Amino acid sequence: MTYHGFSAKGVFSDDLTIVEEGIFDDQMKYLHDNGYTTLTPDEFYQWHAGEKEFPKKSVMITIDDGCYDAYYIAYPIIKKYGFSATVFCIGKNLAGVTPEYNTDVNVNDYVREDVISKVREEYPRFYFESHTYNMHKRVDGKPPVSVFTYDQMMDDFNENAKYEFSYLAYPWGNYSDTVWQVLEDCNYKMAFTYKPYYYALRSDNKYAVNRIKIPGNLPLDTFIDICEGKSASRDNPEAPENQSSSSEDNAN
């Protein structure tokens, strides 16, 4: 599953990438109360490689962009239920000190190095990984992975080297053969995309693992359908209703 941003309890946004705190808590409570296992990136890697099996009721929770509400809102809820989650951070935003949280949904800031260091020591199951260093911006209207050379991408990855990231989520889900080569040469284990939205499979390329977006207006019943494998199939990826997915190889 992939999330992007969160808002304080009772604060709702027209931006469907923002999930209100109470809604997120309800979703995590459902997973907890119904016996779901949440996988770390390494555990998911082991599953994908066929090295280890996990319960069928397993999910991987991911959060893109590294906005500071991932720490102030999502992190306490993840800890409360003893879960794992992975935040994919934009490297150029990490230097400095994380600001105090502002409940105004329009205020946008980022988790920074101080929080990453603290959380890695305090609760190791809350991971921070790469959303590239500075490729979350369009170049002449196109994603950088579509236009950057190998050397340009390598320069970007090298800027993130000090954070010791092993996993990456592509900005906007876009990827290319060139970025796959850079990932290989930089010893990244896996990379995640999205759109169309369907369950990850062991047959997915390790550098193009799919995810399902969880928007802010998603009803809990539809969230449950996703968890139960009734939504977002490859054959009909955008429609949450009237879908089924019975493969034993499925993981969210």
Backbone as a ProteinNet text record, in pm:
[ID]
protein_1_A
[PRIMARY]
MTYHGFSAKGVFSDDLTIVEEGIFDDQMKYLHDNGYTTLTPDEFYQWHAGEKEFPKKSVMITIDDGCYDAYYIAYPIIKKYGFSATVFCIGKNLAGVTPEYNTDVNVNDYVREDVISKVREEYPRFYFESHTYNMHKRVDGKPPVSVFTYDQMMDDFNENAKYEFSYLAYPWGNYSDTVWQVLEDCNYKMAFTYKPYYYALRSDNKYAVNRIKIPGNLPLDTFIDICEGKSASRDNPEAPENQSSSSEDNAN
[TERTIARY]
84.9	0	88.5	40.3	117.3	30.8	81.9	22	114.6	64.5	149.2	151	37.8	35.7	-77.7	-70.3	-169	-207.8	-330.5	-376.2	-421.7	-423.9	-463	-608.1	-640.9	-775.8	-879.8	-978.5	-1085	-1052.9	-930.9	-890.7	-888.3	-978.3	-991	-944.8	-898.2	-842.9	-909	-918	-965	-859.2	-735.5	-625.8	-636.9	-666.7	-693.1	-567.6	-450.2	-329.1	-317	-402.9	-396.9	-501.1	-455.9	-544.9	-557.2	-678.5	-703.9	-664.8	-614.1	-557.5	-653	-778.8	-874.4	-899.2	-901.1	-920.4	-802.1	-680.3	-561.5	-561.3	-599.1	-604.6	-706	-822.1	-923.3	-869.1	-794.1	-737.8	-635	-547.8	-446.7	-510.9	-614.9	-686.8	-748.5	-804.1	-860.5	-752.7	-635.6	-526.9	-488.1	-474.5	-434.3	-537.3	-663.7	-768.8	-796.9	-756.7	-783.8	-659	-555.3	-441.3	-346.8	-336.6	-245.6	-101.9	-8.2	134.6	180.2	256.7	312.9	461.3	503.8	638.7	734.5	856.3	964.7	1010.8	1089.5	1142.2	1223.9	1306.1	1387.2	1300.8	1195.2	1105.1	1033.2	990.2	925.9	1024.5	1147.6	1251	1268.4	1271.3	1285.4	1166.4	1045.9	927.1	935.3	968	972.6	1074.5	1186.7	1293.4	1265	1155.1	1122.5	1206.6	1271.8	1360.4	1286.4	1168	1096.5	947.9	868.4	723.2	668.6	560.9	491.7	343.3	269.4	125.4	59.5	-42.9	-111.3	-165.8	-209.2	-261.2	-143.5	-67	49.4	40.5	85.9	89.2	221.7	260.1	371.6	314.9	335.1	283.7	395.2	372.8	472.6	412.7	500.4	459.4	559.6	513.5	602.9	621.2	736.7	773.6	842.7	812.7	880.3	832.1	707.2	653	648.3	659.5	676.9	554.6	438.5	321.8	334.4	424.3	450.3	507.4	584	641	541.6	477.1	391	256.7	207.9	76.1	85.7	150.1	152.3	237.4	351.9	446.5	385.9	319.1	260.8	156.9	82	-19.5	46.5	148.7	223	282.2	340.9	397.7	290	175.9	68.4	27.1	26	-17.2	100.1	222.4	338.8	370.7	338.4	352	486	507.8	620.2	566.5	642.5	609.2	738.5	734	852.2	820.7	899.1	884.7	992.6	952.2	1047	1069.4	1192.5	1225.6	1297.3	1270.9	1343.3	1469.5	1585	1709.7	1742.8	1711.6	1749.4	1674.5	1568.2	1489.2	1531	1633.5	1662.5	1755	1835.1	1930.9	1857.9	1913.9	1859	1771.6	1688.9	1607	1459.9	1388.9	1246.5	1169.6	1084.8	1010.9	899.2	849.8	731.4	613	521.8	409.4	305.2	253.2	144.2	24.5	-88	-204.1	-271.6	-233.2	-287.4	-249.9	-350.4	-325	-245.4	-243.4	-171.9	-23.5	17.2	158.7	232.3	339.1	410.5	557.8	605.7	748.1	788.1	913.3	966.2	1035.7	1033.1	1117	1262.5	1344.7	1484.8	1577.4	1705	1804.3	1787.7	1745.9	1732.6	1627.7	1515.8	1408.6	1450.1	1515.7	1558	1651.2	1748.1	1840.9	1768.5	1677.7	1603.7	1518.3	1443.6	1350.1	1424.7	1534.9	1611.2	1660.6	1685.9	1729.3	1610.6	1506.2	1392.2	1296.6	1272.5	1173.7	1218	1308.1	1370.2	1274.6	1151	1056	988.9	1023.7	977	1096	1091.1	1207.1	1202.1	1321.1	1335	1420.7	1367.9	1437.8	1428.2	1470.1	1491.7	1371.7	1346.4	1253	1332.8	1460.6	1566.5	1613.1	1724.8	1776.1	1703	1698.7	1632.8	1572.7	1505.5	1441	1288.9	1242.4	1098.5	1058.2	1100.8	1065.5	1070.3	985.2	979.2	1081	1131.3	1225.7	1157.5	1125.7	1049.1	920.6	858	730.8	740.8	862.6	880.8	951	923.1	996	1144.2	1233.4	1377.5	1421	1356.7	1399	1375.4	1293.8	1269.1	1371.2	1441.6	1530.2	1674.1	1697	1832.6	1921.2	2047.4	2145.3	2184	2255.7	2306	2389.3	2477.8	2565.3	2486.4	2384.1	2301.3	2228.7	2176.9	2108.9	2207.5	2325.7	2426.4	2466.8	2478.5	2508.6	2400.6	2275.1	2163.8	2171.7	2194.7	2202.4	2320.4	2430.9	2548.3	2523.3	2437.5	2403.1	2332.7	2264.9	2191	2273.1	2395.3	2473	2493.1	2507.6	2536.9	2421.2	2300.9	2185.3	2171	2254.2	2258.6	2123	2057.7	1931.1	1954.8	1861.6	1868.5	1746.4	1644.7	1519.1	1479.2	1404.9	1365.3	1221.4	1149.3	1018.9	1033.9	990.3	1004.7	907.3	954.4	861.3	761.4	634.6	523	516.2	597.5	593.6	666.4	732.3	798.9	936.9	973.4	1106.4	1152.9	1277.9	1337	1447.5	1493.6	1605.6	1730	1746.9	1865	1865.3	1752.6	1748.1	1760.3	1713	1733.9	1883	1958.1	2102	2170	2128	2184.2	2152.5	2030	1992.9	2081.3	2104.5	2189.5	2331.3	2383.8	2522.3	2540.8	2433.6	2439.8	2395	2372.4	2340.5	2208.3	2111.7	1977.9	1911.3	1838.9	1775.2	1648.1	1566.1	1437	1396.8	1299.7	1239	1089.7	1011	865.9	803.8	699.4	626.1	479.2	393	248.3	186.3	59.5	-16.2	32	-52.7	-183.2	-167	-274	-265.8	-306.6	-211.7	-246.6	-148.1	-183.3	-103.8	34.4	132.3	267.9	271.3	350.8	367.3	514.5	540.8	678.8	734.7	649.6	694.3	727.9	694.9	733.5	885.1	935.6	1076.8	1107.9	1221.7	1253.9	1270.1	1289.1	1298.8	1171.2	1062.7	932.9	821	829.8	731.1	610.8	493.5	374.7	318.1	239.5	172.4	31.8	-49.2	-186.3	-198	-243.4	-259	-380.8	-362.9	-472.8	-507.3	-613	-648	-724.5	-733.8	-797.3	-945.5	-1011.9	-1156.9	-1193.8	-1100.1	-1127.2	-1215.8	-1333.2	-1418.4	-1350.4	-1378.2	-1317.7	-1355.3	-1478.1	-1519.7	-1432.1	-1395.4	-1310.3	-1168.2	-1121.2	-990.7	-989.8	-1097.2	-1106.6	-1105	-1177	-1175.9	-1034	-957.8	-819.4	-740.1	-755.2	-682	-719.2	-844.1	-892.4	-871	-803.6	-772.6	-887.2	-981	-1098.4	-1092.1	-974	-965.1	-833.9	-832.2	-708.7	-632.9	-701.5	-634.1	-563.2	-473.4	-404.5	-502	-605.2	-698.6	-785.3	-810.5	-896.1	-843.1	-727.5	-652.5	-715.6	-796.8	-844.4	-976.1	-1048.8	-1182.4	-1180	-1219.5	-1213.6	-1325.1	-1433.4	-1545.7	-1545	-1614.2	-1633.3	-1503.1	-1402.8	-1276	-1238.6	-1155.1	-1106.7	-961.9	-891.2	-752	-724.1	-715.2	-704.4	-564.8	-466.3	-333.1	-268.2	-200.7	-126	-3.5	33.4	155.1	128.9	10	-23.8	24.7	73.9	102	73.8	16.9	-18.2	103.8
-118.8	0	123.9	230	354.1	471.6	546	669.8	784.9	907.4	1023.9	1118.8	1173.6	1269.6	1241.3	1306.4	1287	1421.7	1431.2	1552.5	1517.1	1619	1598.1	1551.3	1490.8	1437.4	1547.4	1522.4	1618.7	1722.1	1718.9	1814.6	1740.3	1778	1708.9	1799.6	1738.4	1813.3	1770.7	1865.9	1832.1	1755.5	1759.6	1686.6	1539.9	1454.1	1314.2	1235.3	1297.5	1230.4	1240.7	1320.2	1342.5	1255.3	1174.3	1087	1141.9	1164.3	1218	1115.1	1163.5	1079.3	969.8	1004.9	905.6	795.2	832.3	733.3	637.8	692.2	607.6	513.7	566	482.9	370.7	401.4	298	188.4	227.7	129.4	40.7	102.2	23.9	-64.3	-14.1	-94	-216.9	-198.8	-313	-417.7	-374.2	-469.1	-541.3	-464.4	-522	-621.5	-580	-662.9	-787.7	-786.6	-900.2	-980.9	-961.8	-1051.5	-1033.9	-911.9	-888.7	-867.3	-915.6	-894.2	-780.4	-685.4	-578.2	-604.9	-602.7	-643.1	-524.6	-546.7	-451.2	-464	-368	-382.5	-510.2	-543.2	-664.4	-789.5	-789.1	-903.5	-916.8	-803.6	-807.9	-856.7	-811.8	-856.9	-1008.6	-1061.1	-1205.9	-1280.2	-1225.2	-1287.4	-1284.9	-1168.9	-1152.7	-1246.5	-1265	-1351.5	-1499.7	-1530.8	-1669.5	-1730.4	-1644.1	-1692.5	-1723.1	-1663.9	-1678.8	-1662.7	-1738.2	-1727.1	-1648.9	-1578	-1503.4	-1538.4	-1506.9	-1534.3	-1468.3	-1534.5	-1477.6	-1338.3	-1316.5	-1185.1	-1095	-1055.5	-968.6	-848.4	-735	-612.6	-541.2	-458.7	-366.4	-225.2	-146.1	-8.7	86.8	166.9	262.8	402.6	502	643.7	721.7	785.2	857.4	1003.5	1058.1	1200.4	1240	1174.4	1207.9	1335.5	1374.5	1492.6	1467.8	1576.4	1558.7	1502.7	1506.2	1444.2	1291.9	1234.7	1091.2	1058	1150.1	1131.6	1170.4	1285.8	1336	1263.1	1210.4	1146.5	995.6	954	810.8	730.8	784.1	710.1	666.4	754.3	708.4	597.8	603.6	500.9	369.2	374.7	254.1	189.3	271.1	219	160	226.6	180.3	37.2	4.4	-129.6	-225.6	-179.6	-265.6	-300.9	-211.4	-237.6	-189.1	-223.9	-171.1	-83	20.4	104.4	161.8	202.9	255.4	389.8	491.7	625.9	647.3	685.7	714.8	865.9	908.8	1049.3	1109.5	1236.9	1313	1367.3	1321.2	1347	1493.6	1578.8	1719.9	1789.1	1727.1	1787.5	1741.7	1657.1	1592.1	1670.8	1760.7	1833.3	1923.3	1932.3	2024.5	1956.4	2037.3	1992.4	1993.7	1887.2	1878	1983.2	2063.4	2167.4	2109.3	2189.9	2151.6	2137.5	2047.3	2020.1	2130.3	2166.9	2262.8	2187.6	2192.5	2113.8	2169.2	2286.6	2340.5	2246.6	2190.3	2088.7	2143.9	2275.7	2334.1	2357.4	2342.1	2358.8	2230.9	2244.9	2127.5	2138.8	2047.6	2040.8	1894.9	1869	1734.2	1681.6	1550	1481.4	1509.9	1533	1566	1470.2	1494.9	1399.9	1368.9	1467.1	1443.8	1338.2	1345.1	1247.5	1109.8	1105.9	977	905.7	979	919	872.6	954.4	920.7	796.2	792.1	681.4	552.2	560.6	439.1	372.2	451.8	396.3	357.6	438.3	421.4	310.4	300.1	204.4	157.9	59.3	20.5	-31.4	-62.1	-112.3	0.3	124.2	238.1	283	249.2	265.3	396.7	445.5	558.8	514.2	530.3	490.7	602.7	576.7	683.2	706.2	835	880.7	964.7	926.8	999.1	1119.2	1175.5	1294.2	1419.9	1441.2	1561.8	1535.2	1420.7	1388.2	1391.6	1452.6	1469.6	1607.6	1634.9	1758.4	1727.7	1790.1	1761.5	1845.7	1789	1856.6	1871.4	1997.2	2023.8	1941.7	1932.5	1862.7	1711.9	1658.6	1513.6	1470.2	1348.6	1297.4	1283.9	1316	1304.6	1166.9	1060.6	927.3	905.2	992.1	980.7	1056.3	1152	1239.5	1242.9	1205.1	1211	1102.7	1135.4	1036.2	948.2	842.5	754.8	834.6	920.4	997.1	1093.6	1156.5	1248.5	1173.6	1057.7	978.5	929.8	889.7	843.1	955.9	1077.2	1192.2	1210	1193.4	1207.5	1099.5	976.2	866.6	884.3	933.5	953.6	1057	1154.3	1254.6	1190.1	1078.9	1009.7	901.1	878	763.3	764	881	888.3	836.6	829.8	783.5	631.5	565.1	418.4	357.8	416.2	362.7	236.7	142.4	18.7	-2.1	82	69.3	206.6	206.6	332.6	324.5	436.3	452.4	560.9	532.2	628.3	744.5	867.1	980	959.3	974.5	954.3	812.3	723	584.7	557.6	660	644	581.4	495.5	434.1	409.9	366.9	343.5	239.6	188.4	94.6	158.4	288.9	357.5	361.3	395.9	401.6	261.5	159.7	22.8	-9.2	36.6	9.8	83.2	206.1	282.8	213.8	167.3	94.8	-27.5	-101	-219.8	-182.3	-78.2	-38.4	21.8	74.3	131.7	32	-91.3	-200.9	-181.7	-118.9	-112.6	-248.9	-287.7	-418.9	-422.4	-316.6	-314.6	-171.2	-155.2	-24.5	-43.2	55.3	45	151.9	112.1	202.3	202.2	261.6	247.4	301.6	277	312.8	230.7	138.3	105.7	37.8	42.3	-5.7	-152.2	-238.3	-377.5	-441.2	-558.4	-626.3	-663.1	-651.9	-694.1	-845.3	-889.7	-1032.4	-1068.8	-1193	-1239.8	-1231.5	-1232.8	-1223.9	-1081	-981.2	-842.7	-830.4	-747.9	-712.5	-650.1	-684.4	-632	-480.3	-420	-275.1	-211.5	-286.5	-231.8	-301.8	-297.5	-362.9	-271.3	-324.8	-240.7	-222.6	-116.4	-84.3	-35.9	-30.8	18.4	148.3	252.7	383.5	383.5	442.6	458.4	607.5	651.9	794.3	835.5	965.5	1018.3	991.5	966.9	945.6	798.4	708.6	566.1	516.8	462.2	407.6	287.7	267.6	155.6	22.4	11.5	-113.2	-143.6	-40.3	-61	-95.1	-31.6	-68.3	-215.8	-262.6	-403.4	-492.8	-452.2	-529.4	-542	-432.6	-436.7	-537.7	-531.9	-623.7	-768.9	-791.8	-928.4	-978.5	-897.6	-942	-931.2	-841.3	-826.4	-702.1	-639.7	-511.2	-498.9	-407.4	-366	-481	-559.2	-665.4	-609.4	-686	-641.2	-624.5	-706.3	-699.8	-575.3	-522.2	-405	-320.6	-254.9	-199.9	-81.7	-2.4	121.7	105.5	-1.9	-15.2	-100.7	-44.7	-121.3	-223	-206.2	-294.9	-406.3	-514.9	-626.6	-684.1	-691.1	-748.5	-859.3	-948.6	-1056.5	-1083.7	-1137.6	-1175.3	-1292.6	-1410.4	-1530	-1587.9	-1519.4	-1576	-1585.8	-1698.6	-1715.1	-1627.5	-1572	-1491	-1343.4	-1308.5	-1168.3	-1113.4	-990	-913.6	-768.4	-692.7	-553.3	-463.4
0	0	0	-66.1	-64.1	-20.7	76.7	124.1	85.5	98.7	74.4	194.3	230.7	340.3	437.7	554.2	659.5	718.6	764.1	832.5	972.3	1058.3	1197.7	1207.4	1320.2	1340	1324.1	1241	1216.3	1111.2	1058.1	954.5	821	731.1	603.6	490.2	382.9	271.1	140.8	47.1	-87.4	-165.4	-117.7	-180.1	-140.3	-236.3	-205.4	-171.5	-179.8	-132.1	20.1	83	227.3	297.4	392.9	469.9	611.7	656.4	790.6	896.2	1007.2	1112.5	1158.8	1182.8	1230.6	1128.9	1001.6	895.4	891.2	901.4	900.1	1020.4	1136.9	1256.9	1238.6	1181.3	1158	1065.9	964.2	871.5	941.2	1020	1090.2	1198.2	1261.8	1362.6	1296.6	1176.8	1105.2	1080.6	1032.4	1007.6	1135.7	1243.1	1372.2	1424.2	1425.1	1483.7	1401.4	1275.3	1187.7	1154.6	1235.1	1230.1	1112.4	1060.2	948.4	997.2	918.8	940.6	850	904.9	822.6	801.5	676.4	641	634.9	682.2	660.5	515.5	464.7	328	310.3	409.3	397.3	397	477	477.3	343.9	290.2	158.6	52.8	60.8	-32.2	-23.9	97.2	115.7	56.3	76.2	16.8	-135.1	-191.7	-336.6	-399.2	-331.5	-383.2	-360.6	-291.9	-263.7	-153.7	-74.1	31.4	161.1	176.5	303.2	278.8	352.4	342.7	461.5	437	542.1	536.8	641.6	637.6	517	465	348.5	379	503.1	542.4	580.8	479.5	500.3	408	458.1	377.6	401.7	307.2	327	316.7	420.6	426.8	387	283	238.1	234	255.6	258.2	174.5	68.6	-21.5	20.3	-15.3	-7.3	123.2	234	358.5	423.5	399.5	467.4	618.6	695	839.2	909.3	843.5	904.5	908.8	827.7	838.5	975.6	1031.8	1165.4	1274.6	1259.2	1366.2	1374.6	1262.5	1262.3	1240	1131	1098.7	1196.8	1232.4	1317.4	1451	1527.1	1654.3	1635.5	1526.2	1501.6	1464.2	1381.5	1344.8	1470.8	1558	1683.3	1772.6	1780.6	1868.6	1837	1709.8	1669.6	1650.2	1678.5	1664.8	1520.9	1429.7	1287.4	1232.1	1107.9	1031.3	919	884.4	769.4	713.4	588.3	520.7	457.3	492.8	437.2	331.9	211.9	105.1	98.6	129.1	149.5	28.8	3	-97.9	-31.2	-75.8	-5.8	14.7	-81.1	-69.5	43.3	93.4	200.9	340.6	350.1	477.8	570	516.9	601	700.9	821.9	920.8	1023.3	1087.5	1199.8	1159.7	1193.9	1163.9	1244	1178.5	1250.9	1336	1427.1	1503.3	1408.6	1442.7	1353.9	1359.8	1242.9	1230	1174.7	1241.8	1200.1	1075.4	1028.2	904.2	790.5	723.1	621.4	503.6	485.5	372.7	400.7	526.5	560.2	523.9	445.3	396.6	433	514.2	545.6	553	589.1	571.4	696.3	709.2	807	771.6	874.3	848.2	923.9	912.5	962.7	1110.8	1188.8	1332.4	1362.4	1293.9	1315.1	1263.9	1149.2	1094.6	1192.5	1246	1343.2	1468.1	1518.4	1640.1	1620.6	1510.5	1488.7	1459	1384.6	1355.6	1484.3	1585.7	1715.4	1802	1797.7	1888	1844.1	1713.5	1663.1	1524.9	1518.6	1391.6	1285.5	1321	1221	1143.4	1173.2	1094.4	1009.1	882.7	793.7	716.2	683	592.1	474.6	353.7	232.2	129.3	6.4	-92.2	-184.6	-209.2	-313.3	-414.8	-430.5	-503.1	-421.7	-462.7	-394.4	-441.6	-573	-624.2	-761.9	-775.1	-902.3	-889.6	-781.8	-765	-817.6	-937.2	-1006.6	-1154.7	-1231	-1374.1	-1450.7	-1557.8	-1647	-1782.2	-1818.7	-1941.3	-1944.3	-1828.3	-1817.5	-1808.7	-1803.5	-1801.7	-1673.5	-1626	-1509.4	-1542	-1449	-1475	-1523	-1474.1	-1517.5	-1665.9	-1727.5	-1871.2	-1954.1	-1891	-1969.2	-1917.6	-1791.8	-1737.1	-1799.7	-1814.8	-1857.2	-1738.9	-1769.7	-1663.5	-1563.9	-1612.8	-1523.5	-1437.3	-1493.5	-1414.2	-1302.3	-1334.7	-1231.8	-1126.6	-1169.4	-1074.3	-979.1	-1030.3	-944	-838.3	-879	-785.4	-676.9	-717.9	-621.4	-525.8	-577.4	-492.3	-383.6	-410.4	-308.9	-189.6	-214	-107.3	-38.9	-85.9	-38.6	112.8	171.8	316.1	401.4	344	421.2	417.6	341.4	335.7	300.4	202.2	155.1	71.4	81.2	2.9	-86.1	-67.5	-141.5	-193.8	-304.8	-365.9	-413.9	-401.1	-466	-572.1	-693.9	-803.8	-787.3	-803.3	-810.5	-924.3	-894.1	-987.5	-1042.3	-991.2	-1036.9	-1166.8	-1224.8	-1354.6	-1339.4	-1432.7	-1430.7	-1573.9	-1588.3	-1720.1	-1708.2	-1821.8	-1821.3	-1760.7	-1783.6	-1731.4	-1579.9	-1521.4	-1375.3	-1316.1	-1385.7	-1338.1	-1330.5	-1430.5	-1430	-1315.3	-1289.3	-1178	-1045.2	-1028.8	-907.2	-887.2	-994.1	-986.7	-947.1	-1011.3	-985.6	-846.3	-788.6	-653.7	-546.5	-588.7	-495.8	-421.7	-488.3	-430.1	-442.7	-339.9	-341	-425	-411.3	-480.6	-508	-599.5	-624.5	-649.4	-604.6	-604.9	-693.6	-764.6	-851.1	-808.9	-888.7	-876.9	-1004.7	-1021.6	-1141.8	-1261	-1310.2	-1252	-1116.1	-1038.2	-900.7	-892.8	-863.6	-842.4	-745.6	-698.9	-597.6	-651.8	-565.8	-600.9	-617.2	-713	-740.5	-735.9	-707.1	-712.6	-854.2	-953.1	-1091.8	-1133.2	-1050.7	-1080.9	-1084	-1175.6	-1172.4	-1036.1	-977.6	-843.9	-844.9	-962.1	-971.7	-1027.9	-1024.1	-1066.7	-989.8	-858.1	-772.3	-756.5	-780.6	-779.3	-639.9	-626.8	-500.5	-529.5	-425.5	-436.2	-358.3	-426.3	-361.7	-269	-150.8	-55.6	-47.2	-116.6	-116.9	7.9	27.4	147.4	157.4	44.1	46.2	34.8	62.4	47.5	161.5	131.6	238.6	304.6	431.9	503.2	438.3	388.1	323.2	201.4	127.5	10.7	54.1	161.1	217.5	255.7	316.8	355.6	232	126.7	1.8	-53.2	-46.6	-93.6	-11.5	119.6	207.4	180.3	146.3	125.9	-16.2	-100.1	-235	-332.7	-306.2	-392.4	-480.6	-488.1	-556.1	-630	-727.2	-793.1	-857.2	-939.3	-1011.6	-1134.1	-1191.5	-1312.3	-1428.3	-1432.9	-1544	-1540.1	-1421.9	-1407.4	-1293.4	-1312.6	-1199.4	-1129.6	-1199.2	-1138.9	-1063.8	-1088.6	-1030.9	-904.8	-790.5	-666.5	-652.8	-727.2	-709.6	-814.7	-782.4	-875.3	-926	-839.6	-878.6	-783.4	-829.9	-744.9	-775.3	-678.2	-696.2	-605.4	-662.2	-580.3	-576.3	-640.5	-648.7	-510.9	-485.6	-361.9	-359.2	-475.4	-484.4	-455	-407.9	-390.1	-256.4	-261.3	-139	-170.8	-78.6	-106	-101.4
[MASK]
++++++++++++++++++++++++++++++++++++++++++++++++++++++++++++++++++++++++++++++++++++++++++++++++++++++++++++++++++++++++++++++++++++++++++++++++++++++++++++++++++++++++++++++++++++++++++++++++++++++++++++++++++++++++++++++++++++++++++++++++++++++++++++

